[in-house]
């Protein structure tokens, strides 16, 4: 990893190790940011959450470690390491860490 937090092109990066848990906190690190979208790593301590909100773009969540309860359009889902969920643009969504968890969030901007 570069000090800026962005990925080094052409170099492998361990995603789970690239962001650390913080006690009682949500920690994030942006890996890629350009006109096509963003890729951000998050680490949530148990019980931490993002309240319901919408985004103008589709967002793909890939859980790398742990487990979260992710609601999309009011329907809750248990999502664990190795699983992914798509949160469509303009559909309310929220998440809560049922265990400590890490996720990779990919925001896909409309062309």
Secondary structure, DSSP 8 states (H G I E B T S, - for coil): --TTS---TTS---TGGGS---TT-EEEEEEEEETTEEEEEEEE-TT-EEEEE--SSEEEEEEEESEEEEEETTEEEEEETT-EEEE-TTS-EEEEESS-EEEEEEEE---
